[in-house]
């Protein structure tokens, strides 16, 4: 995946989703937000849900 042109918010959500997937945890907007909050990363509120919805039904592995 190329990161050229991606915002910090987008990257943060991608990394949070990968962390969830690596731990075999269902990727949801709330869980992405929890990881971002724990890492003290601030993103606009729509990003976590947007990424969770985009990954819904996808085999992230």
Secondary structure, DSSP 8 states (H G I E B T S, - for coil): ---TT--HHHHHHHHHHHHHHHTT----HHHHHHHHHHTT----THHHHHHHHHHTT----
